[in-house]
Amino acid sequence: MTVSDAFLDLFVADLPVDGAELAAFIAAKLCHDFISPAGAVMSGLDLLDDPSAQDMRDDALGLIRQSAAKMVALVHFARVAFGAATSSEQFSGAELHGLVAGLTDGGRASLDWRVGEETFTKIQARALINLAYLTVSALPMGGAAVVTARREGGQLFLIGSAEGARARLKPEAVVGLRGERLTEGLAGQWIQPYWLWLTARDAGGRLDLAAEEGRVALMARLPDAGGGPTLG
């Protein structure tokens, strides 16, 4: 077990969580996400400082550059995915695609972003990018993830579909997506799915999950207030 795995090896006995516990779980997840690229930056700097490794200088600079870009992408994503949803800030579909792609590009799964040039409120944006990220994460061995958004009858439907040979959600993620308390397992696998469920609930909507062999589907249905088409 690595240090980062041990950091998230939290077994929770009695949830739902209060505000302080929720903040602690999110902070732990963010530390886990940042520790890998931060460690890679340090490894690159160590190579630059090593007199016997000067022939690897270009490799070290490439590692530092790539890892720093990953950390910046994590910051931009986390600000919207986990930040306060009470502001009047709005986001375009293209902006949100960029936030998700910054974390998923280069992975085994492909992302087909079928979200038009429209605007989303802060809480809608939070739901959309968390749902998109979890959809891609359901394809650890590769496959195709499709994310769509449509407005109908005063509702916003956010839909993620993951198809691949080993498409699946971990048991802790299923518990979180159902808005259930975690009685056993790793909180690090539970917190982001639970956060998505909580976001949908707090917006006055709901979150649905369907899973079968080779396919996982997530759908968030939210009241559609404040977003809409982007005006040119």
N, C-alpha and C positions, 0 to 999 in steps of 0.2 A: 504493500500500500504506500502510495506517495504521500508527501506532506500535504498536498492540496486535497487528496482524497480523504485523508484523516481529518482535515479541517472541516469537511462537510459530513463526516460520519456521525451525524446527530440523530439520536433516536428519540422520538417525541412520544410522550405517553398520553397526553390529554390536550387535544385541540378541539374547538377552534382557538385561534390565538388572539391575544389582545394586541393593541398597537405596538407596544414595546417589543413583544416577541416577534411580530411580523417584521418590524424594522431589523431585528437581529438576524432573522433568516435571510432577508434580502441582502443585508450587508455581507453575510457569510457567502452567499452566492456570488456577489460581485468580486469579493476577494479571490474566490476560486477561479473566476473567469479571467482575472487580471494576472494571476500569479504565473501562468505559463508564458505569455509574451513578455512580462517584466523580467522573468528569469532568463529568457532568451536574449534580451537586451544586455543583461549583465554578462552572459556568456560571450557575447560579441565584444564587449568592452574588455573582458579578460584576454581575449585573443589579440586585440590591438595592443595591449600592454605587455604581451609575451614576446620577448626578443627573439625567441626561437620559432615563432609562428608568423613572422612578417610576410611569408609567402602566402598566407591565408588572409591578408588584409582585405582584399576585395570581398572574400566570402564573409568576413566579419562585418564589414560595412553593409553588405546585403542583408545579413541576418538582423542587424540593428534597425535598418530602414523598414524591413518587412514587419518586424515585431512592434516597432513604434506606430506604424500605420494601423496594425491590429488594435493597439490600445486606444488610439484615437477613435477608431470605428466603434469600439466598445463604449467609450464615453458618450458619443453621439447617440448610440442606440439606447443606452441606459437612461439618458436624460428624458427621453420620451416614454420608454417602456416602463420605467419605475418612478418617474417624477410626478409631482402633484398634477392633478387633472382639473384644477379649479380655475385656471387662467383662461382667457379668451383667445389664446393662441390657436391658429389653425394651420394645417399642413396639407400640402398637395399629395396626390397619389405618387407622383414621381419622387418627392422628397422621402416618403416612407419606404418606397422601393429601395432607394439608396441606403437607408439605414439598415434594412434587412440584408441587402446584397453585400454590404460591408463585412458582415459576419459569416455569410454562407457561401460567397463566391470562392471557388477553388476546392470546395468539398466534393464528396462523392455524389450527392444528390443535386439534380438540376431544379431551378426555381422558375416556373412560368407565372409571371406576375400579370394577372388580367384585371388590373384595377385602372379605371379610366382617369383622365385628367379632371379630377374633382377635388373638393376640399373636405377635410375631416376635422372635427373638433378635437381637443386634446384627449378626451376620454375615448373617442372613437379611434383616434390614432394609436393610443396605448393598446386598445384591444386588437387592432389590426396587426401591429407589428409583433406582438406577443404570439398571436395565433399563427402568423406566418412562420415565425422562428420555430415554434413547436411542431408545425407541420413538417418542415424540413428535418427537424431533429428526429422525427419518427422514421427516418430512412438511414439508419447507421451504415448499411451496406450499399447504399446507392439506390437510385430510383428517380421518379418524377414527382415533384411537388407543384401543385397548382393552387394559386390563391386568387379568389375573386371577391368583388364587392358589388352589391346591387342595392338600389333603393326602390322600395315598393310599399305603397299603402302606409306611409309615415313610419316605415321601419327600415333600418339598415341591416342588411344581411352580409356577414363576413364569413366566407367559406374557404376552408383549407382541405385539400385532398392530397394524400400521400400514397403513391402506389410503387411497390417494389417487392423484390423477392422476400425480403425480411422486414417489411414495414410493420412497426409495432410501437407501442407505448409501454414504458416501464410501469409496473404496478403502482408505484408511488405517484406517477404522473396521472394515472387514471383516477386515483383517489382525489388528487388535487382538482382535476377537471370536473369532478362531480361535486366539488365544494365540501368534501367530507374531511373529517379530522384524520390525522395520520396517527395510527396507533403502533405501527412498526415500519421499519424501513429507513431510508435515507432522506432526510429533510431537503437536501440539495436537489434531489430529483422531484420533489413535491412542490417546492415553493413557487416556481414560475407558473406551472399549471394552476395552482390554487390562486395565484395573483390574477391570472386571466379570468378565472371564474368570478373572483371578487370584483374585478373591473366590470364585467357584464352585469353582475347583480347590482352594483352601486349605480350603474347607469340606468337601471330600471328594465334591464333585459334578461336574457338567459343564454346559457351555453349548452350545446348538445354535442354528444360524442357517439360515433359509430365506428366499430372496428371489426374486421374480418380478416381471414388469411390474405396477406399481401396488400391490404388496403386499410388506411385510417382516414377518417373524415371528422373535421371539427367545424361547427357552425355557431357563430355568435349572432344573436338577434338583438339589436339595440334600438331604442327610440331614436328617430332621425330628426334631431333638432340642432340647427346651427351649422350643419355642413351643406354640401351641395355642389353643383357644377362650378368649375372655375371659370370666371368671366375674363374674357380677353380684353 
